[in-house]
């Protein structure tokens, strides 16, 4: 009987690991996840300045209306 219990316990699947709570999942999320530091890559700021130069005359037209 004892050998049957030992053998059956060897072939049982282990229980699944416990699921993470919402707080555990959220603690690793930082500003990079939300894209708050996208300007730091050195690509976005020059592109925005170029577009702002192209569109700056539209501000004058908008104000004059």
C-alpha positions in Angstrom: 0.0 0.0 0.0 2.8 2.4 0.9 4.6 1.7 -2.4 1.4 2.5 -4.3 1.1 5.9 -2.6 4.7 6.7 -3.3 4.5 5.6 -7.0 1.2 7.4 -7.6 2.7 10.6 -6.1 5.6 10.4 -8.5 3.4 10.4 -11.6 1.1 13.2 -10.5 1.5 16.5 -12.2 2.7 19.3 -9.8 0.2 22.0 -9.1 0.5 25.1 -11.3 2.4 28.0 -9.8 0.3 30.6 -8.1 -0.9 33.5 -10.3 0.6 36.9 -9.7 -1.6 39.5 -8.1 -2.3 42.8 -10.0 0.0 44.7 -7.7 2.9 42.3 -8.5 2.3 42.8 -12.2 2.1 46.6 -11.9 5.2 47.1 -9.9 7.5 46.5 -12.9 5.8 49.0 -15.1 7.6 52.3 -15.4 7.5 55.5 -17.5 9.0 53.7 -20.5 6.0 51.5 -20.7 3.7 54.5 -21.2 6.1 56.2 -23.6 6.9 59.2 -21.4 10.6 59.1 -22.3 10.3 58.8 -26.1 12.0 62.1 -26.6 15.3 60.7 -25.1 16.1 58.6 -28.2 17.3 61.7 -30.2 15.0 61.1 -33.1 11.7 62.4 -32.1 12.7 66.0 -31.1 14.4 66.9 -34.4 11.4 65.6 -36.3 9.0 67.6 -34.2 11.0 70.8 -34.7 11.0 70.3 -38.4 7.2 69.9 -38.5 6.7 72.9 -36.2 8.7 75.1 -38.6 6.5 74.0 -41.5 3.3 74.6 -39.5 4.2 77.8 -37.8 2.6 80.0 -40.5 -0.7 78.2 -39.8 -0.7 79.6 -36.3 -0.6 83.1 -37.7 -3.5 82.4 -40.0 -5.5 80.9 -37.1 -4.9 83.9 -34.9 -5.8 86.4 -37.7 -9.3 84.8 -38.2 
